[in-house]
């Protein structure tokens, strides 16, 4: 699967994970997407919902449709935790956090 498509698939789940560290930024995203919520947690949740809806509207595949075996989640989480992008994530992440995001996306 292309890198950009995988980023798009995981965007709402990473937003959800990071929400507590990005409430105001996500509220601005929601306003930019014309969701027009209040600021704070409600706005952040609206942004995540709007991004999930956009993913469905453009028919992005779901993570579960990619055929990734849950047996591979540990390997993916370990590799993700070592990725240089982890350092710039708004909320600290380690292997268990990546595992949690993978499981969120798999539902």
C-alpha positions, 0 to 999 in steps of 0.5 A: 500500500502506498505510504500516502494512502496509509497516512490517510487511513491512519490520520483520524486514528492518530488525531484521536490519539493526539486529541488531548494535546491538540484540542485547539488546533483540531478545533481550528481544523473543524472550523476550516472544514466548516463543521463549526463546533465550539472550541476545545474538546467538542471542536477536537472531536468534531475535527476527528469525525469530519476527517473520518467522514472525508475518508469514507466520502473519498472511499479510502480503504479501511485498515482492516481491508488491507489484510494485515494480520493482528499477529504482525501488529507487534512488529509494526508497533516496534518499527513505528516506535523507532521511526524518526517521525515519532519524536515530532508527534504532539503526544509521546508514543511508544510501542504500546501506544502504537499498538493501541492505535493499530487496534483502534484502526482495526475495528 
